Amino acid sequence: MGSLAKPKSIFILVTVLVFFVFLLNMFLNSFPADYRIFLRDTGSYYSTGSLMPLFHLAGELTGEVGVILRFVGVCILLTFAVTLAWKKSFSWSLLTKAVLLEGIYYAFNIVFIVYLFVKGNVFANYGAATSFLTQILFVTPIFVTLYLKLKNKNFDNKEITKWGALASIGFIFALWSKHFLLALYALPLNLSNPVFFVGFLNSVLTFLTAGIIMIAVLRPLYMKKSSSFNTKGFGAALIIAGLYAIVFVGLALFSPEYRSWIPMIDWWTFAFVIMGTGFLTIKKVKTEDTGRE
């Protein structure tokens, strides 16, 4: 794995840096947002006596713990990327911690998911709950398994590459489920409008196409048939995935509805285009390493 990452370290660093900026903004804005929610929900509880506002508050605060852990994880990941680019040193220990924190972040939304399903009433609540739930299913089990494989003292490179490949695929499909469902429950579905039609196709096809390509390209790794894979195909999948945010922001120039949702989408994923470009520069690599560095 290190033999694959080192030649592309600058592309990885730029992508991780953009991800860090995205999460830094989320991290800093989450505290005043939670304070406003605290005042609103406690006030609603005292005025109505209903426990639902406190249920909502519990979901938000539990989610905040996840946001904090995820931000710690991206700080570790940034340190990993800087070390990789600057010293050409692949730190397994840093990567292991970052994988764990990113994986468990999603599970901290469980309380909020239950709240949304219990509240029900409108399609948006069910849509948002389903979105959070599918993200957990696509990411958390795979990332936690990858963490356990990385932590295992009996280093098995084939197992690492297998679960690393599955983690890449799962992460892309989590992004697809989030933004596809967002298009259904939050964004306009007036397909007679060219902007909304292109936006819907963008939500349906970009991450989905990227994920399908990754399933095909990374098959030798997760099936443990080979330690080599087509990096050009993988790079093409990353570029396609990165187009989602680029198209979304482009549509926001013409639509206030799309513009209002920019803070809520994963706009950082445009950086996949950068990392994908790096992977396009080589045809095929072997992911074999002699052991931990």
Secondary structure by P-SEA (a helix, b strand, c coil): cccccccaaaaaaaaaaaaaaaaaaaaaaaaaaaaaaaaaaaaaaaacccaaaaaaaaaaaaaaaaaaaaaaaaaaaaaaaaaaaacccccaaaaaaaaaaaaaccccaaaaaaaaaaacccaaaaaaaaaaaaaaaacaaaaaaaaaaaacccccaaaaaaaaaaaaaaaaaaaaaaaaaaaccccccccccaaaaaaaaaaccaaaaaaaaaaaaaccccccccccccaaaaaaaaaaaaaaaaaaaaaaaccaaaaaacccccccccaaaaaaaaaaccccccccccccc
